[in-house]
Amino acid sequence: MAARYKPCMSATNPIHVIGAGLAGSEAAHQIASAGVPVVLHEMRPLRMTEAHKTERCAELVCSNSFRSDDWENNAVGLLHEEMRRCGSLILAAGDRHKLPAGGALAVDRDAFAAEVTARLTENPLITLAREEIPDLPPGDWMSVIVATGPLTSPGLSAAIAKATGEGSLAFFDAIAPVIHRDSVDTSIAWFQSRYGKTGPAGTGADYLNCPMTKEQYNAFIDALLAGEKTSFKDWEANTPYFDGCLPIEVMAERGRDTLRYGPMKPVGLDDPRTGRWPYAVVQLRQDNALGTLWNMVGFQTKLKHAEQVRIFRMIPGLENAEFARLGGLHRNTYLNSPKLLDPSLRLKVLPRLRFAGQITGCEGYVESAAIGLLAGRFAAAEALGRSLPPPPPTTALGALLNHITGGHILVAPSGADDRAPSGRLDEGEPDGANKNAPRSFQPMNINYGLLPDLEAAPQTDASGKKLKGPERGKAKKQAMSRRALADLAQWIDLQQHAPSSARHAS
Ligand SMILES: Cc1cc2nc3c(=O)[nH]c(=O)nc-3n(C[C@H](O)[C@H](O)[C@H](O)COP(=O)(O)OP(=O)(O)OC[C@H]3O[C@@H](n4cnc5c(N)ncnc54)[C@H](O)[C@@H]3O)c2cc1C
C-alpha cells in the first residue's frame, strides 16, 4: 500500500500511526512534538466501528468523563497530572473543554474531539490519511504504532492474530474482579494451594482461600441469582465466547451446586480454623508481581458493578474488600502483552510494530491515551537515535506500562492446564479454577495497587498525631503521588538532556 502523505519538512522517515482514537491521536502529537513526521491513518468515516458515531479523532464512544482529577488522592488523577507534565494533547484538550463535574474531569465531547482533530490536522508534521489498514502494514513502514483499539477492524485483527500466534489476541474481556490484598481479612482467609501442591514455581501456599459454610454458600447463590446484571449490546450478543467461559451467575443458574464443582470447589483445602475442607471456597490468586493485587479465580461476571461489591462482600474474609477492578464481559480486542511486547511496547517478533492504547490491555480513555503518549515518545526517540528508558515504576505512567509489559504474573505458581475461551491451552491458569477460565492477563485501569509500596508508609500526620485506618490509607496515597511526580520530573529531565544522534532517512 502506498503511503499517502504530504512531503514533509524533515528528512527523517515518517512514523506511521494506525488509528486516530485516544491513543493514536496522543502518539501522533508526541511524535510531532519531538520533531519527527507522522502519518496518522484513520479508517473513519470510510469504515465505521460499531461504537463510533463521527469521523473526529479521539471520539469518546460512551461516557464523557476522564474520571477523578485529584492527583493527590486518586490514581487516575495522578495519571492526568503526569500526562499534563508530559505535554499531553488529550489532557490539554480535555482541560480546555471541561464541564462542571465535581472532582471529575468531564468534557464537552464534541468540542473536545474537534479540538484534538484541529490540533492534529494543523500540525505540519502530521498527515491524517483517511484509510483503513486492512492487513499488516507494508514492509517498508519501518516504524509503526498500531492503536486501533478494542474495535480493531476485522482484517487487521486477523493479521495481528496470525502474526502473534494463535491465542495471543483476545476478542472478549472476561474479567474477574481484582482486590487489594491489604483489604482481605486473613484471620478468615488462609494461604494454601490445593492439596498443598507446589507446582513448578509455587510454595504450596499460593492462593488465598475464603471458606463458606452451607448456609453462607446458599445465601451467596441466592444473591447471585437475584443480582442485577448488565445486558449485552446487540453487536456483542452473538459470540462464541460463551462456549468456553461462563459468568458465575450463569453457572449458578445451571444448578445450585455447579459453582461448588467449578471455581468454588473446596477439595484439598483445609481450613486451619476447623481442620476440614469447607463447604465451598472462593480462591484469590496473586495478580501482579508486587503482590498487592489478587484476582478472584474464575469469577468473570455480568453483574452490575454495585451488585458485585454488595454480593462479593458477603464472602467470608472479603467483608471489607476494596476492588481494584470489578468483573465484566464485553467485546474487546487486546494482546497478551506481557508475553508479546518488549518494555518499549514493540512486538518482540516484529519490532517495527509498536502497540498502543486499549489493544495493549490497558482499560479506559485516559489509560489508552497514556500508553499512546509513551508509545509516541518511544518511537520518536528511536527515530532520533536516542535511548529512552521506561518511566520509573513508581509513576502512574510507569506502573501502567509495567502492568502491560511485565508486572503481571503470567504463570500461576501451581498452575494446571486450564482452557482459555477459544479452547486453546493457556499459560498456567490456577488449580481449582474453572476449566474454561479466560487467560490470566486482563485489562486494567490505573490504580495504586500497580505502584510499588512505599518503603515506609506514613504513620503520623504533620502534627505528629498517630494516623488510623482511612487516614493512614489517604496519607499513603498522597505520599505515593508525591513520590510519583518527583520521579517523573527526573525522567522528563533525562529526555531534555538526552544526546541526539538523529538517524536520517537516505
Ligand atoms: C462500547 C465501548 C464503550 C466504552 N466506554 C468507555 C467509557 O465510558 N469510559 C472509558 O474510559 N473507556 C471506555 N471504553 C474503553 C476504551 O477506553 C475506549 O474504547 C478508548 O476509546 C480506547 O482508546 P484507543 O485509542 O485504544 O481506541 P479507539 O479510541 O477506539 O481508537 C481506535 C481507532 O482506530 C480506528 N481503526 C480501527 N481499525 C482500524 C484500521 N484497520 N485502520 C485504520 N483505523 C482503524 C478506529 O476507527 C478508531 O478511531 C469503551 C469501549 C467500548 C468498546
The ligand as a Gaussian input file, in Angstrom:
#p B3LYP/6-31G(d) Opt

LIG

0 1
 C      -18.540000       0.377000      23.524000
 C      -17.404000       0.863000      24.357000
 C      -17.639000       1.788000      25.378000
 C      -16.575000       2.267000      26.164000
 N      -16.834000       3.185000      27.136000
 C      -15.815000       3.712000      27.854000
 C      -16.079000       4.735000      28.826000
 O      -17.198000       5.140000      29.028000
 N      -15.025000       5.232000      29.513000
 C      -13.754000       4.801000      29.320000
 O      -12.823000       5.319000      29.972000
 N      -13.486000       3.827000      28.408000
 C      -14.474000       3.274000      27.676000
 N      -14.232000       2.283000      26.747000
 C      -12.889000       1.687000      26.684000
 C      -11.775000       2.491000      25.972000
 O      -11.288000       3.425000      26.857000
 C      -12.130000       3.183000      24.716000
 O      -12.502000       2.198000      23.803000
 C      -10.977000       4.022000      24.141000
 O      -11.507000       4.747000      23.078000
 C       -9.780000       3.222000      23.695000
 O       -8.838000       4.062000      23.085000
 P       -7.969000       3.548000      21.847000
 O       -7.241000       4.710000      21.310000
 O       -7.204000       2.361000      22.232000
 O       -9.065000       3.066000      20.775000
 P      -10.148000       3.942000      19.998000
 O      -10.390000       5.212000      20.692000
 O      -11.289000       3.041000      19.709000
 O       -9.395000       4.303000      18.643000
 C       -9.081000       3.330000      17.699000
 C       -9.212000       3.959000      16.314000
 O       -8.693000       3.071000      15.344000
 C       -9.527000       3.098000      14.196000
 N       -9.297000       1.837000      13.479000
 C       -9.653000       0.571000      13.860000
 N       -9.179000      -0.320000      12.961000
 C       -8.522000       0.390000      12.001000
 C       -7.814000       0.030000      10.823000
 N       -7.666000      -1.240000      10.444000
 N       -7.271000       1.014000      10.057000
 C       -7.397000       2.323000      10.426000
 N       -8.063000       2.716000      11.521000
 C       -8.603000       1.755000      12.323000
 C      -10.916000       3.290000      14.765000
 O      -11.791000       3.834000      13.825000
 C      -10.644000       4.250000      15.930000
 O      -10.745000       5.581000      15.544000
 C      -15.256000       1.784000      25.940000
 C      -15.026000       0.853000      24.934000
 C      -16.083000       0.388000      24.148000
 C      -15.803000      -0.601000      23.058000

